[in-house]
């Protein structure tokens, strides 16, 4: 368990919080590149508790600006996207992709005053099929050389989950849950059965996780289990977490052309997050594993249906449970069903889970390691040290 103050330290991400200050030192993906059309409608972005708009200018450049017009605070979501900038609909002020106010039609000003008019804008990169921003202050660090941003083929899916980002990431440090939450009604077997390249096979032995080993890394940390359900059938592999949010999950296959996957956890605010699923192949087109991963996912910009909520108990079917489904959630929805099961479990913990009431045990060692890694990192940052892994070489992680 965690005490209340450590729980707050882990979970609060606003601009005036220690974790929020550290997380602003990293590059964050905020949407798929395909979502922005040249001279199309601005798209809202909420990241780390702050609101922005993203747009693609007519020349293809992308701008991410503070949502409020600097004149009277009108939302730039309403703005016209024209002449390589956003034009506020209230008085026609035009702001370019760098945040400079170029025109103020309601007042004929010039010189020093108009030169000083500026909207906060974030440094932007387009990599791996996504729009990335750096929300810090000062000069941005070099963009990380993630393997999936250089892959031969990549597929990106995003989904909004209504809880704190950290409790979603913790679930990836808990591989045993796969064999309970997902395997008991053969969800994974239906999804991946018959593919030789996948280590997702039903475990026939006792459902336990043991022999957990962890190690610190320049980019974050890694863990593995050497015994039980999570040991990879006698071939234990290290599962790396790359700061600030990336958990690499892979098959147990040694096939060098296999499809790979990484999950990103982006804090929208304290009680909302965007889960990103990246499927990629370093050597050629995404194969059968990746194709099945995308099966049934629906909207790539939000694969979590809005009608699955706490109010309707995430559309859980007791009839389906009586007929053999373990959870009664996400039946016959393939990958989307697997993620809906995760969504229901995680949102049911509350917007921010009260970890002081947990009864964790040996199978949760990787979760404890992850919490300690982030707590140590944020405390070091509070003392003035660089954010962990912000300049680490991550080019070989996940390959």
Buried (B, 14 or more C-beta within 10 A) or exposed (E): EBEEEBBBBBBBBBEEBBBBBBBBBBBBBBBBBEBBEBBEBBBBBBBBBBBBBBBBBEEEBBBBBBBBBBBEEBBBBBBBBEBBBBBBBBBBBBBBBEBBBBBBEEEEEEEEEBEEBBBBBBBBBBBBBBBBBBBBEEEBBEEBBBBBBBBEBBBBBBBBBBBBBBBBBBBBBBBBBBBEBBBBBBBBBBBBEEBEBBBBBEBEEEBBBBBBBBEEBEBBBBBBBBBBBBBBEEEBBBBBBBBBBBBBBBBBBEEEEBBBBBBBBBBBBBBBBBBBBBBBBBEEEBBBBBEBBBEBBBEBBEBBBEEBBEEEBBBBBEEBBEEEBBBBBBBEBBBBBBBBBBBBBBBEBBBBBEBEEEEEEEBBBBBBBBBBBBBEBBEBBEEEEEBBBBEBEBEEBBB
